[in-house]
Amino acid sequence: MRSRPQVALVTGGGSGFGRATSLLLASQGFFVSIADINEETGRQVLTELEQSGGRGAFTLADISTGEGSAMAVGETVNETGTIDVLVNNAGIAMEGVDSWEATDDTWDRILRVNLKGMFLCSRAAIPVMKQNGGGSIINVASIAASSPAGGPCYAAAKGGMLSYTRNVASGLARFAIRVNCVSPGFMDTPMTRGEYLGLDATDQASRLARFAKRVPSGRVGTADDIAGAVSYLASDRAAYITGQELVVDGGFLVR
């Protein structure tokens, strides 16, 4: 039995996969430290998990910067003394401008948030985990790393996350630090629905239905599907799993 509650830091924990993951881990007894660039949504999730009996904290931080990532990790350690699980979930997509003709700014922003943010948070958390005697890092990538889904800048960032995961897992295994990826497929998220494109409810439903037709299981996934996969990799049930990609896509890649 563990002598203390486990501590998880979830970046981008204020919405989407991050929100679902934060709530699930809290329900399983984790102290959940939420880091997000949106204070309103981050604090809303913290309130939700606390009202459900969970424990956690919120840090307003831009994890795509060295200062922000150090703050997210540092505040977690200040609050709890440690980090057992790091979920590198924060990410963005820029539909409509992410193409082979993308501007320098688009390329830089997508890679900075998705790829560099993961690197910076991991770099800050790994010494804490080594001192602790182990830990689990879970990077939320995408099937875009392995298939032509999403724009090329987004795909390059997610592919980098997958390669980073495999490489670092090998070097950290001797410290009992596991590093794995969860790669979502077509999911029911604001990005997939087209909410950020200004689509109304009818158009969003039609868009999701089109995506669902491409998936063998006949539906798009949910944030809870991803949270469940992250929870598994964070748990002792996955104690002998590292350097792996857990694809959660309803069979899309093997259709």
Buried (B, 14 or more C-beta within 10 A) or exposed (E): EEEEEBBBBBBBBBBBBBBBBBBBBBBBEBBBBBBBBEEEBBBBBBEBBBEEEBBBBBBBBBBBBEEBBBBBBBBBBEBBEBBBBBBBBBBBBBBEBBEEEBEEEBBEBBBBBBBBBBBBBBBBBBEBBBEBEEBBBBBBBBBBBBBEBBBBBBBBBBBBBBBBBBEBBEEBEEBBBBBBBBBBBBBBBEBBBBBBEEBEEEEBEEBBEEBBEBBEEEBBBBBBBBBBBBBBBBBEEBEEBBBBBBBBBBEBBEE
